[in-house]
């Protein structure tokens, strides 16, 4: 499930980055830099994109797994706290055991 979800999110992120508006913003960022640094900025953006393509999907899967583990642990904690509040986790004392034996 996490792989499927991560791949869908990753596809949407790549689709969004490849939109014409995003490309215009990249060109604007390159053109904002001084003329003698533009090639260096362009190379830096290309390096960042290459790094993102290499690391992005595994990192996204890790984050989604971390989120799902966190949600699962939260539900377990809520269950345990509810069980304690309901009295399911109370250790009976010897007196309570004696009273139960007397009732039987």
Residue pairs with C-beta under 8 A, 6 or more apart in sequence:
2 61
2 64
2 65
2 68
3 61
5 64
6 57
6 60
6 61
6 64
7 57
9 60
9 64
10 56
10 57
10 60
13 56
16 22
26 45
29 41
29 45
30 38
30 41
30 42
30 45
31 38
33 41
80 89
83 89
84 90
92 100
